[in-house]
Amino acid sequence: MYQSTLYKEEIIHDNGGREERIREGIDRLVLFDDFVFSYAFRNDRDAIQLILRCILGMEKGLDVEDVRIQESVKSLDSHSVRFGILARGQDGTLFDVEIQKTNKRDLPKRASFYMSVLTNSNLEAGKENYDELRDRYVIFICDWDVAKRGEPIYIFTYLMKDGTPLEDGSTISSPMPHTVAMMI
């Protein structure tokens, strides 16, 4: 018994620090990482539904039917997109949830581009009835205050010059991470 314990101790100390590096890596794993977030929620429709309800302030009426992780939308003639978590509600509403740790100052344009790809992929080829477009949400969970107003969640929609909402079914949301931490 003593010999096997001593042997285990020797392995721990004699492996060139590998085990310590592994433990440090595990300690750094947090949900606020695109890979970890996607992996943690890969098969958990109920958890994604709860996150969406909390971020969007909907206690009822938001029922997630399908969740896809790291879903790519390829394009032959323009930039492709890989959605972090792509969820579809039972009513056809589409939700893209992204983790954004780095403020590259291009978030508004990136969010707009992701919304355009989500919109474009929402209507089948040959269909011309735009009323069939379902509501779409692009959600970026950021670790900085996107609008610098001290709010935990920002929701952006398209407005006409006079401030009237366009009501095209598209919404971009950016919750701060401490809000998400309270939900999980």
KENULUM-571261 format. One record per residue (C-alpha): x, y, z; residue in one letter. Coordinates in steps of 0.02 Angstrom, whole numbers, always signed. Layout:
N
+--------+--------+--------+------+
|     px |     py |     pz | rest |
+--------+--------+--------+------+
|      X |      Y |      Z |    a |
...
+--------+--------+--------+------+
***
This chain:
184
+--------+--------+--------+------+
|     px |     py |     pz | rest |
+--------+--------+--------+------+
|     +0 |     +0 |     +0 |    m |
|   +136 |   +122 |    +49 |    y |
|   +235 |    +75 |   -105 |    q |
|    +91 |   +111 |   -225 |    s |
|    +57 |   +280 |   -144 |    t |
|   +240 |   +325 |   -158 |    l |
|   +238 |   +268 |   -340 |    y |
|    +88 |   +381 |   -377 |    k |
|   +176 |   +527 |   -293 |    e |
|   +330 |   +496 |   -400 |    e |
|   +224 |   +498 |   -558 |    i |
|   +141 |   +661 |   -510 |    i |
|   +306 |   +746 |   -473 |    h |
|   +405 |   +659 |   -609 |    d |
|   +296 |   +695 |   -761 |    n |
|   +377 |   +861 |   -806 |    g |
|   +232 |   +963 |   -736 |    g |
|   +108 |   +890 |   -862 |    r |
|    -25 |   +852 |   -731 |    e |
|     -8 |  +1026 |   -657 |    e |
|    -29 |  +1103 |   -831 |    r |
|   -184 |   +996 |   -858 |    i |
|   -258 |  +1051 |   -691 |    r |
|   -221 |  +1234 |   -731 |    e |
|   -306 |  +1214 |   -900 |    g |
|   -460 |  +1137 |   -821 |    i |
|   -465 |  +1278 |   -692 |    d |
|   -470 |  +1405 |   -835 |    r |
|   -619 |  +1322 |   -919 |    l |
|   -770 |  +1435 |   -900 |    v |
|   -935 |  +1447 |   -991 |    l |
|   -880 |  +1615 |  -1059 |    f |
|   -780 |  +1528 |  -1194 |    d |
|   -854 |  +1487 |  -1365 |    d |
|   -794 |  +1306 |  -1366 |    f |
|   -841 |  +1268 |  -1185 |    v |
|  -1010 |  +1357 |  -1201 |    f |
|  -1052 |  +1261 |  -1360 |    s |
|   -993 |  +1095 |  -1289 |    y |
|  -1084 |  +1119 |  -1124 |    a |
|  -1251 |  +1152 |  -1210 |    f |
|  -1232 |  +1038 |  -1361 |    r |
|  -1375 |   +921 |  -1315 |    n |
|  -1468 |  +1025 |  -1189 |    d |
|  -1619 |  +1105 |  -1272 |    r |
|  -1697 |  +1149 |  -1103 |    d |
|  -1541 |  +1244 |  -1046 |    a |
|  -1535 |  +1344 |  -1209 |    i |
|  -1720 |  +1379 |  -1192 |    q |
|  -1691 |  +1444 |  -1014 |    l |
|  -1546 |  +1555 |  -1070 |    i |
|  -1649 |  +1627 |  -1212 |    l |
|  -1799 |  +1658 |  -1099 |    r |
|  -1690 |  +1748 |   -971 |    c |
|  -1597 |  +1855 |  -1098 |    i |
|  -1753 |  +1902 |  -1194 |    l |
|  -1864 |  +1921 |  -1039 |    g |
|  -1991 |  +1791 |  -1096 |    m |
|  -2055 |  +1678 |   -959 |    e |
|  -2176 |  +1590 |  -1076 |    k |
|  -2204 |  +1574 |  -1261 |    g |
|  -2025 |  +1532 |  -1307 |    l |
|  -2012 |  +1345 |  -1336 |    d |
|  -1853 |  +1281 |  -1417 |    v |
|  -1878 |  +1137 |  -1538 |    e |
|  -1703 |  +1113 |  -1611 |    d |
|  -1525 |  +1161 |  -1561 |    v |
|  -1371 |  +1151 |  -1672 |    r |
|  -1194 |  +1187 |  -1616 |    i |
|  -1062 |  +1270 |  -1725 |    q |
|  -1179 |  +1267 |  -1875 |    e |
|  -1092 |  +1330 |  -2032 |    s |
|  -1178 |  +1422 |  -2173 |    v |
|  -1063 |  +1416 |  -2322 |    k |
|  -1068 |  +1538 |  -2465 |    s |
|   -988 |  +1520 |  -2636 |    l |
|   -975 |  +1706 |  -2669 |    d |
|   -963 |  +1789 |  -2497 |    s |
|   -901 |  +1766 |  -2319 |    h |
|   -965 |  +1609 |  -2232 |    s |
|  -1031 |  +1607 |  -2053 |    v |
|  -1017 |  +1481 |  -1912 |    r |
|  -1155 |  +1510 |  -1786 |    f |
|  -1105 |  +1468 |  -1606 |    g |
|  -1274 |  +1400 |  -1552 |    i |
|  -1416 |  +1402 |  -1676 |    l |
|  -1587 |  +1364 |  -1603 |    a |
|  -1759 |  +1355 |  -1682 |    r |
|  -1916 |  +1388 |  -1584 |    g |
|  -2074 |  +1285 |  -1610 |    q |
|  -2148 |  +1434 |  -1703 |    d |
|  -1998 |  +1439 |  -1821 |    g |
|  -1910 |  +1585 |  -1737 |    t |
|  -1720 |  +1574 |  -1758 |    l |
|  -1595 |  +1614 |  -1621 |    f |
|  -1408 |  +1631 |  -1642 |    d |
|  -1309 |  +1640 |  -1479 |    v |
|  -1127 |  +1693 |  -1487 |    e |
|   -993 |  +1712 |  -1354 |    i |
|   -884 |  +1864 |  -1388 |    q |
|   -732 |  +1887 |  -1275 |    k |
|   -634 |  +2011 |  -1380 |    t |
|   -693 |  +2186 |  -1418 |    n |
|   -635 |  +2211 |  -1596 |    k |
|   -750 |  +2362 |  -1611 |    r |
|   -838 |  +2282 |  -1760 |    d |
|   -981 |  +2203 |  -1663 |    l |
|  -1122 |  +2308 |  -1738 |    p |
|  -1068 |  +2264 |  -1915 |    k |
|  -1034 |  +2083 |  -1871 |    r |
|  -1205 |  +2068 |  -1788 |    a |
|  -1286 |  +2145 |  -1940 |    s |
|  -1194 |  +2023 |  -2055 |    f |
|  -1245 |  +1873 |  -1948 |    y |
|  -1425 |  +1936 |  -1952 |    m |
|  -1418 |  +1949 |  -2142 |    s |
|  -1354 |  +1769 |  -2157 |    v |
|  -1486 |  +1709 |  -2034 |    l |
|  -1619 |  +1801 |  -2133 |    t |
|  -1555 |  +1737 |  -2300 |    n |
|  -1554 |  +1557 |  -2239 |    s |
|  -1731 |  +1577 |  -2171 |    n |
|  -1824 |  +1581 |  -2337 |    l |
|  -1816 |  +1435 |  -2458 |    e |
|  -1755 |  +1465 |  -2636 |    a |
|  -1897 |  +1506 |  -2754 |    g |
|  -2011 |  +1572 |  -2617 |    k |
|  -2065 |  +1752 |  -2637 |    e |
|  -2185 |  +1767 |  -2491 |    n |
|  -2082 |  +1869 |  -2369 |    y |
|  -2220 |  +1853 |  -2240 |    d |
|  -2153 |  +1676 |  -2216 |    e |
|  -1992 |  +1746 |  -2141 |    l |
|  -1989 |  +1699 |  -1958 |    r |
|  -1927 |  +1812 |  -1819 |    d |
|  -1738 |  +1809 |  -1797 |    r |
|  -1627 |  +1848 |  -1648 |    y |
|  -1439 |  +1868 |  -1647 |    v |
|  -1372 |  +1868 |  -1469 |    i |
|  -1193 |  +1912 |  -1426 |    f |
|  -1142 |  +1876 |  -1247 |    i |
|   -998 |  +1997 |  -1217 |    c |
|   -880 |  +2031 |  -1073 |    d |
|   -886 |  +2219 |  -1100 |    w |
|  -1021 |  +2352 |  -1098 |    d |
|  -1067 |  +2361 |  -1283 |    v |
|  -1160 |  +2527 |  -1278 |    a |
|  -1065 |  +2598 |  -1127 |    k |
|  -1225 |  +2642 |  -1033 |    r |
|  -1206 |  +2525 |   -884 |    g |
|  -1351 |  +2412 |   -932 |    e |
|  -1340 |  +2222 |   -916 |    p |
|  -1433 |  +2188 |  -1080 |    i |
|  -1452 |  +2290 |  -1239 |    y |
|  -1580 |  +2249 |  -1372 |    i |
|  -1562 |  +2325 |  -1545 |    f |
|  -1694 |  +2331 |  -1680 |    t |
|  -1705 |  +2424 |  -1845 |    y |
|  -1793 |  +2593 |  -1835 |    l |
|  -1854 |  +2717 |  -1962 |    m |
|  -1781 |  +2892 |  -1950 |    k |
|  -1929 |  +2951 |  -1845 |    d |
|  -1896 |  +2812 |  -1718 |    g |
|  -2037 |  +2698 |  -1773 |    t |
|  -1985 |  +2514 |  -1764 |    p |
|  -1966 |  +2430 |  -1932 |    l |
|  -2045 |  +2270 |  -1862 |    e |
|  -1956 |  +2158 |  -1985 |    d |
|  -1936 |  +2019 |  -1856 |    g |
|  -1750 |  +2047 |  -1826 |    s |
|  -1677 |  +2081 |  -1653 |    t |
|  -1497 |  +2093 |  -1597 |    i |
|  -1463 |  +2074 |  -1411 |    s |
|  -1304 |  +2092 |  -1309 |    s |
|  -1313 |  +2038 |  -1127 |    p |
|  -1166 |  +2066 |  -1009 |    m |
|  -1090 |  +1905 |   -940 |    p |
|  -1138 |  +1937 |   -759 |    h |
|  -1320 |  +1929 |   -814 |    t |
|  -1289 |  +1760 |   -894 |    v |
|  -1196 |  +1699 |   -740 |    a |
|  -1353 |  +1736 |   -637 |    m |
|  -1457 |  +1632 |   -755 |    m |
|  -1353 |  +1475 |   -760 |    i |
+--------+--------+--------+------+
***
